[in-house]
Amino acid sequence: MSIDTTKSSAVSLPSRRQFLRNALATSCVFAGCLEYSYAYEANDLEVVHVNVPVSGKHSSAVGLRMGQLSDMHCDSEGAIRRTERAVRLLLAEKPDVVFLTGDYITTRPQYWAPKCAAALAPLISVPGGAYAVMGNHDWGPWMDPDRAALIAACLSEVGITVLRNASRRIAGTSDCWVVGLDDLCFDQQDAQAALVGVPESAVKILLVHEPDYADQSPPGFALQLSGHSHGGQMRIPGLPPMHLPPFAAKYYEGLNQSRSHLVYTSRGVGTVGLPLRTFCRPEVTVVTLS
């Protein structure tokens, strides 16, 4: 009797129906992730509280509550509404002063800049007022000074103080100053000009859109507030951001120590590119000097 010892090498393949079911399930999961990232997380503003220590000798600065909003990117009615919600959330925290760290619009500045400024206007009601610096998108992709001037003018018209390489003493304090630099991406920053008239012994809060400027700034700042990175905007848990813009690769999120001072980088309010956020909620920030 002969025995057939040949083994079949055929691989069992899924049926066409099973393949279509799997493809449909995958598409539904992907569509669900997109819907979550677009409709929910991109609008799920988180209020973040940060405590930053300052020297005890600066008694008028201790306890100062500073609100921060960044990267509104108002290029749609949805972005305007999100900015309005961010403003309401920040005002509910009763900050002493508000700082805005750039990228107010993305496209069509003549149309969107006045709308963004109107959404931000209620912030001037806080005791110390609202201060703003410019971001790279405010200059546009080709460094358009007219575009930057238009956006700055819209903010100024509603009562927001725009600091373009300039400084001011914060109302209600005797020794706390805000120093605002213009955009780093287009090499418009001038720290020396901004520091003219600022006492060397003052508590100096630096506003500059790009966080990695911290490693090239002059010494003497107590804290730097920045944005620009969006925290990566679309993240995979446990992994570093998939994409970060220039000058935001090192201090891309949260509170960090640079070579000379602390840096806080906001994840921002809006989005750029794809109108999505994944595992990277937009934020409203309240920083308290302690």
C-alpha positions as CSV (number, residue, x, y, z in Angstrom):
1,M,0.0,0.0,0.0
2,S,1.4,3.4,-1.0
3,I,1.0,6.5,1.3
4,D,0.9,10.0,-0.2
5,T,3.3,12.1,2.0
6,T,2.9,15.3,-0.1
7,K,1.9,18.2,2.1
8,S,-0.3,20.9,0.7
9,S,1.5,24.3,0.5
10,A,-1.7,26.3,-0.2
11,V,-2.4,29.3,2.0
12,S,-6.0,29.8,3.1
13,L,-7.0,33.2,1.8
14,P,-10.0,35.3,3.1
15,S,-13.0,35.3,1.0
16,R,-14.0,38.4,-1.0
17,R,-16.9,39.0,1.5
18,Q,-14.6,38.7,4.5
19,F,-12.1,41.1,2.8
20,L,-14.8,43.7,2.2
21,R,-16.0,43.4,5.8
22,N,-12.5,44.0,7.1
23,A,-11.9,46.9,4.8
24,L,-15.3,48.5,5.8
25,A,-14.4,48.0,9.5
26,T,-11.0,49.7,9.0
27,S,-12.6,52.6,7.1
28,C,-15.1,53.1,9.9
29,V,-12.4,53.2,12.6
30,F,-10.4,55.6,10.5
31,A,-13.4,57.8,9.8
32,G,-14.3,57.7,13.6
33,C,-10.7,58.8,14.5
34,L,-11.0,61.7,12.0
35,E,-14.4,62.7,13.3
36,Y,-13.1,62.6,16.9
37,S,-10.0,64.7,16.0
38,Y,-11.9,67.2,14.1
39,A,-15.3,67.6,15.8
40,Y,-14.2,66.9,19.4
41,E,-10.6,67.1,20.4
42,A,-9.8,70.2,18.2
43,N,-12.4,72.1,20.2
44,D,-11.9,70.5,23.6
45,L,-10.1,73.4,25.3
46,E,-8.2,72.5,28.5
47,V,-7.4,75.1,31.2
48,V,-3.8,74.5,32.3
49,H,-2.5,75.9,35.6
50,V,1.2,76.4,36.0
51,N,3.1,77.7,39.1
52,V,6.5,79.3,38.5
53,P,8.8,80.4,41.4
54,V,10.4,83.8,41.5
55,S,12.8,85.3,44.0
56,G,11.2,86.3,47.3
57,K,12.7,89.8,47.1
58,H,10.3,90.6,44.2
59,S,7.2,90.9,46.5
60,S,5.0,92.7,44.0
61,A,5.4,89.9,41.4
62,V,4.5,87.0,43.8
63,G,1.0,85.9,43.3
64,L,0.7,87.5,39.8
65,R,-1.8,85.5,37.7
66,M,-0.9,85.6,34.0
67,G,-3.3,84.3,31.3
68,Q,-1.9,83.1,28.0
69,L,-3.5,82.3,24.7
70,S,-1.5,81.4,21.6
71,D,-1.9,80.3,18.0
72,M,-5.6,81.1,17.4
73,H,-5.2,80.6,13.6
74,C,-8.5,82.3,13.0
75,D,-9.2,81.2,9.4
76,S,-12.8,79.9,9.7
77,E,-15.9,80.8,11.7
78,G,-15.3,77.6,13.7
79,A,-11.9,79.0,14.7
80,I,-13.4,82.3,15.7
81,R,-16.0,80.5,17.9
82,R,-13.2,78.4,19.5
83,T,-11.2,81.6,20.2
84,E,-14.3,83.2,21.8
85,R,-14.7,80.2,24.1
86,A,-11.0,80.4,25.0
87,V,-11.4,84.0,25.9
88,R,-14.5,83.2,28.1
89,L,-12.6,80.4,29.9
90,L,-9.6,82.6,30.5
91,L,-11.7,85.5,31.9
92,A,-13.4,83.0,34.2
93,E,-10.0,82.4,35.8
94,K,-9.7,86.1,36.7
95,P,-6.1,86.7,35.6
96,D,-4.3,89.9,36.5
97,V,-2.8,90.3,33.0
98,V,-3.1,88.5,29.7
99,F,-0.4,87.6,27.2
100,L,-1.0,86.6,23.5
101,T,1.9,84.8,21.9
102,G,1.3,85.0,18.1
103,D,-0.3,83.4,15.0
104,Y,-3.7,85.2,15.1
105,I,-4.7,84.2,11.6
106,T,-3.5,81.9,8.8
107,T,-5.0,83.2,5.5
108,R,-6.9,86.3,4.2
109,P,-5.7,88.8,6.8
110,Q,-8.0,91.6,5.6
111,Y,-11.0,89.4,6.4
112,W,-9.9,87.4,9.4
113,A,-7.7,89.8,11.4
114,P,-10.6,92.1,12.4
115,K,-12.7,89.1,13.4
116,C,-9.9,87.6,15.5
117,A,-9.2,91.0,17.2
118,A,-12.9,91.3,18.0
119,A,-13.0,87.8,19.5
120,L,-9.9,88.7,21.7
121,A,-11.2,92.2,22.6
122,P,-12.9,91.2,26.0
123,L,-9.4,90.4,27.4
124,I,-8.6,94.1,27.8
125,S,-11.0,94.1,30.7
126,V,-8.5,92.4,33.0
127,P,-6.7,94.7,35.5
128,G,-3.3,94.6,33.8
129,G,-4.6,94.6,30.3
130,A,-3.6,92.4,27.4
131,Y,-0.3,92.3,25.5
132,A,0.5,90.6,22.2
133,V,3.5,89.6,20.1
134,M,3.5,88.6,16.5
135,G,4.0,85.0,15.1
136,N,5.4,83.7,11.9
137,H,1.9,83.3,10.3
138,D,1.2,86.9,11.1
139,W,4.1,87.8,8.8
140,G,2.8,85.2,6.2
141,P,4.8,82.7,4.2
142,W,6.8,85.5,2.4
143,M,7.5,87.9,5.3
144,D,5.0,90.5,4.3
145,P,5.4,93.6,6.5
146,D,2.1,95.0,5.4
147,R,0.3,91.9,6.6
148,A,2.1,92.1,10.0
149,A,1.2,95.8,10.3
150,L,-2.4,95.1,9.5
151,I,-2.8,92.4,12.1
152,A,-1.0,94.5,14.7
153,A,-3.3,97.5,13.9
154,C,-6.4,95.4,14.3
155,L,-5.2,94.2,17.7
156,S,-4.3,97.8,18.8
157,E,-7.7,99.1,17.7
158,V,-9.5,96.9,20.2
159,G,-7.2,98.0,23.0
160,I,-4.6,95.2,23.0
161,T,-1.0,96.4,23.4
162,V,1.2,95.0,20.7
163,L,4.9,94.7,21.7
164,R,7.2,94.6,18.7
165,N,10.6,94.6,20.4
166,A,9.3,96.7,23.2
167,S,8.5,96.4,26.9
168,R,6.0,97.7,29.5
169,R,5.8,97.6,33.3
170,I,2.8,95.4,34.3
171,A,0.1,97.5,36.0
172,G,-0.3,96.7,39.7
173,T,3.4,95.7,40.2
174,S,6.4,97.8,40.9
175,D,9.1,95.5,39.5
176,C,7.5,93.1,37.0
177,W,7.9,93.9,33.3
178,V,6.7,92.2,30.1
179,V,9.2,92.2,27.2
180,G,7.8,91.4,23.8
181,L,9.9,90.3,20.8
182,D,8.8,90.2,17.2
183,D,8.9,87.0,15.2
184,L,12.1,84.9,15.2
185,C,11.4,82.8,12.0
186,F,11.9,86.0,9.9
187,D,14.7,87.3,12.1
188,Q,12.6,90.3,13.3
189,Q,13.5,89.9,17.0
190,D,15.7,92.5,18.8
191,A,16.1,91.9,22.5
192,Q,18.4,94.8,23.0
193,A,15.9,97.3,21.7
194,A,13.1,95.6,23.7
195,L,15.1,95.9,27.0
196,V,15.8,99.6,26.8
197,G,14.5,101.2,29.9
198,V,13.8,98.0,31.8
199,P,15.5,98.0,35.2
200,E,18.1,95.3,35.5
201,S,16.7,94.1,38.8
202,A,13.1,93.7,37.5
203,V,11.2,90.5,37.1
204,K,11.2,90.2,33.3
205,I,8.6,88.1,31.5
206,L,9.6,87.4,27.9
207,L,7.0,86.9,25.2
208,V,8.3,85.5,21.9
209,H,6.4,83.2,19.6
210,E,9.1,80.6,19.0
211,P,10.1,78.7,22.2
212,D,13.6,77.6,21.1
213,Y,14.7,81.3,21.2
214,A,15.4,80.6,24.8
215,D,18.8,79.2,24.1
216,Q,20.0,82.4,22.3
217,S,18.3,85.0,24.4
218,P,20.2,87.4,26.7
219,P,20.2,86.4,30.4
220,G,18.1,87.9,33.1
221,F,14.5,86.7,32.3
222,A,12.4,85.0,35.0
223,L,10.2,83.3,32.5
224,Q,9.5,83.0,28.7
225,L,6.0,82.4,27.3
226,S,5.8,81.0,23.8
227,G,3.6,79.0,21.4
228,H,4.3,78.0,17.8
229,S,4.6,74.3,18.2
230,H,0.9,73.4,18.8
231,G,2.4,70.7,21.0
232,G,2.8,68.7,17.8
233,Q,-1.0,68.9,17.1
234,M,-1.3,65.3,16.2
235,R,0.4,62.9,18.6
236,I,0.8,59.2,19.2
237,P,0.9,58.4,22.9
238,G,4.3,57.6,24.2
239,L,6.1,59.0,21.1
240,P,7.6,62.4,20.4
241,P,5.6,64.6,18.0
242,M,5.6,63.6,14.4
243,H,6.1,67.1,13.1
244,L,7.4,70.3,14.7
245,P,8.0,73.7,13.1
246,P,11.5,75.4,13.1
247,F,12.5,76.9,16.4
248,A,10.1,74.6,18.3
249,A,11.9,71.3,18.3
250,K,13.4,71.4,21.8
251,Y,10.9,73.2,24.1
252,Y,7.8,72.1,22.3
253,E,5.3,71.7,25.2
254,G,4.9,72.7,28.8
255,L,7.3,74.1,31.3
256,N,11.0,73.5,30.7
257,Q,14.4,74.8,31.9
258,S,16.5,76.5,29.2
259,R,20.2,77.4,29.8
260,S,19.2,80.6,31.5
261,H,15.5,80.7,32.4
262,L,12.2,78.8,32.5
263,V,10.2,78.4,29.3
264,Y,6.5,77.6,29.1
265,T,5.2,76.6,25.6
266,S,1.5,76.5,25.1
267,R,-0.2,73.9,22.8
268,G,-2.2,76.8,21.4
269,V,-5.9,77.3,20.7
270,G,-6.2,76.6,17.0
271,T,-4.9,74.3,14.3
272,V,-2.8,74.8,11.1
273,G,-2.8,72.5,8.1
274,L,-5.2,69.8,8.8
275,P,-8.0,71.1,11.2
276,L,-7.4,68.1,13.5
277,R,-5.9,67.4,16.9
278,T,-5.1,63.9,18.3
279,F,-3.9,63.3,21.8
280,C,-3.0,67.0,22.0
281,R,-5.8,69.2,23.3
282,P,-5.9,72.9,22.7
283,E,-5.2,74.9,25.8
284,V,-5.9,78.0,27.8
285,T,-3.1,78.8,30.2
286,V,-2.9,80.4,33.6
287,V,0.6,81.0,35.0
288,T,1.0,82.1,38.6
289,L,4.2,83.5,40.0
290,S,4.8,81.9,43.4
